[in-house]
Amino acid sequence: MHELLAFATITILAVISPGPDFAMVTRNGYAFGRKIGLISALGIAAGVQVHVVYTVLGVAILITQSPGLFLLMKIAGAAYLMYLGFMSFRNRRPVNTDGGPDYMPTAWQAFGMGFLTNALNPKTMLFVVATFTQLVQPDAPLWLNFAYGFFMSFAHWVWFSVVAIVFSNPRLRAALLSRQLLLDRVIGLALFGLGASLLFGKALV
């Protein structure tokens, strides 16, 4: 029970802390509406499972003990975050609130944005690896470890679904869209800064 409570507490605190996933769902919710925001949240939850699977199966040991592979994963994740930030910052095209095909991402594109944001996020990788190695007993059954991993994804899905619903509220969405270009720049700078801090910060040393 102590292990379960500790696991749940750490997961919830990590999920609600602002990061690239929060910025991405926030923008998709206010820019493209509730449906796209919710699908992006589902993609984020699925992206967590990438890290859960290789951690549970023991591949995390190889990653943490292979500096070259570890560095490559971090660079890929940081570069993707910087790319998202750059694309948001340079956006000059107002969002079509009618959902025209030239502006509205498809369901698969929205899912992919969420999935890649967490699948390539080295902080999510470190969180999953650290949580399992610190709190989960090495002799725990495989099904229990995967159940913990499912809880991680479930917590991400619930929280970011709430974020998508809040930021797709018609009144709030209208207020945000009236300042869309400014918000795109702020979110773009935040995403780019997060990526740059991962790429050039102490985490890559």
Solvent accessible surface area in square Angstrom, and as a share of the most:
residue,aa,sasa,rsa
1,M,166,0.74
2,H,155,0.69
3,E,39,0.17
4,L,87,0.43
5,L,108,0.54
6,A,25,0.19
7,F,0,0.00
8,A,22,0.17
9,T,73,0.42
10,I,70,0.35
11,T,0,0.00
12,I,85,0.43
13,L,109,0.54
14,A,40,0.31
15,V,7,0.04
16,I,72,0.37
17,S,56,0.36
18,P,117,0.74
19,G,14,0.14
20,P,9,0.05
21,D,15,0.08
22,F,55,0.23
23,A,13,0.10
24,M,11,0.05
25,V,0,0.00
26,T,14,0.08
27,R,38,0.14
28,N,4,0.02
29,G,0,0.00
30,Y,1,0.00
31,A,0,0.00
32,F,27,0.11
33,G,8,0.08
34,R,104,0.38
35,K,140,0.59
36,I,9,0.04
37,G,0,0.00
38,L,59,0.29
39,I,34,0.17
40,S,0,0.00
41,A,0,0.00
42,L,90,0.45
43,G,0,0.00
44,I,0,0.00
45,A,6,0.05
46,A,31,0.24
47,G,0,0.00
48,V,0,0.00
49,Q,52,0.23
50,V,58,0.33
51,H,2,0.01
52,V,0,0.00
53,V,64,0.37
54,Y,27,0.10
55,T,14,0.08
56,V,22,0.13
57,L,108,0.54
58,G,31,0.30
59,V,62,0.36
60,A,6,0.05
61,I,109,0.55
62,L,106,0.53
63,I,8,0.04
64,T,76,0.44
65,Q,138,0.61
66,S,31,0.20
67,P,107,0.67
68,G,52,0.50
69,L,66,0.33
70,F,44,0.18
71,L,76,0.38
72,L,114,0.57
73,M,56,0.25
74,K,7,0.03
75,I,70,0.35
76,A,44,0.34
77,G,0,0.00
78,A,0,0.00
79,A,50,0.39
80,Y,34,0.13
81,L,1,0.01
82,M,32,0.14
83,Y,119,0.45
84,L,24,0.12
85,G,0,0.00
86,F,109,0.45
87,M,80,0.36
88,S,9,0.06
89,F,76,0.32
90,R,123,0.45
91,N,30,0.16
92,R,143,0.52
93,R,130,0.47
94,P,89,0.56
95,V,21,0.12
96,N,44,0.23
97,T,80,0.47
98,D,135,0.70
99,G,28,0.27
100,G,13,0.13
101,P,130,0.82
102,D,110,0.57
103,Y,73,0.28
104,M,52,0.23
105,P,18,0.11
106,T,77,0.45
107,A,46,0.36
108,W,204,0.72
109,Q,105,0.46
110,A,0,0.00
111,F,49,0.21
112,G,24,0.23
113,M,49,0.22
114,G,0,0.00
115,F,61,0.25
116,L,70,0.35
117,T,0,0.00
118,N,0,0.00
119,A,12,0.09
120,L,61,0.30
121,N,7,0.04
122,P,4,0.02
123,K,104,0.44
124,T,11,0.06
125,M,4,0.02
126,L,67,0.33
127,F,35,0.14
128,V,0,0.00
129,V,18,0.10
130,A,50,0.39
131,T,6,0.03
132,F,14,0.06
133,T,89,0.52
134,Q,143,0.63
135,L,39,0.20
136,V,14,0.08
137,Q,99,0.44
138,P,134,0.85
139,D,124,0.64
140,A,19,0.15
141,P,62,0.39
142,L,98,0.49
143,W,175,0.61
144,L,49,0.24
145,N,20,0.11
146,F,68,0.28
147,A,44,0.34
148,Y,15,0.06
149,G,0,0.00
150,F,135,0.56
151,F,66,0.28
152,M,0,0.00
153,S,11,0.07
154,F,94,0.39
155,A,14,0.11
156,H,9,0.04
157,W,107,0.37
158,V,62,0.36
159,W,78,0.27
160,F,0,0.00
161,S,13,0.09
162,V,69,0.40
163,V,6,0.04
164,A,0,0.00
165,I,75,0.38
166,V,73,0.42
167,F,46,0.19
168,S,8,0.05
169,N,64,0.33
170,P,99,0.62
171,R,214,0.78
172,L,66,0.33
173,R,45,0.16
174,A,61,0.47
175,A,46,0.35
176,L,28,0.14
177,L,32,0.16
178,S,84,0.54
179,R,147,0.53
180,Q,9,0.04
181,L,63,0.31
182,L,110,0.55
183,L,42,0.21
184,D,0,0.00
185,R,65,0.24
186,V,83,0.47
187,I,18,0.09
188,G,0,0.00
189,L,110,0.54
190,A,48,0.37
191,L,6,0.03
192,F,84,0.35
193,G,35,0.34
194,L,50,0.25
195,G,0,0.00
196,A,24,0.19
197,S,60,0.39
198,L,8,0.04
199,L,42,0.21
200,F,156,0.65
201,G,24,0.23
202,K,184,0.78
203,A,45,0.35
204,L,30,0.15
205,V,159,0.91
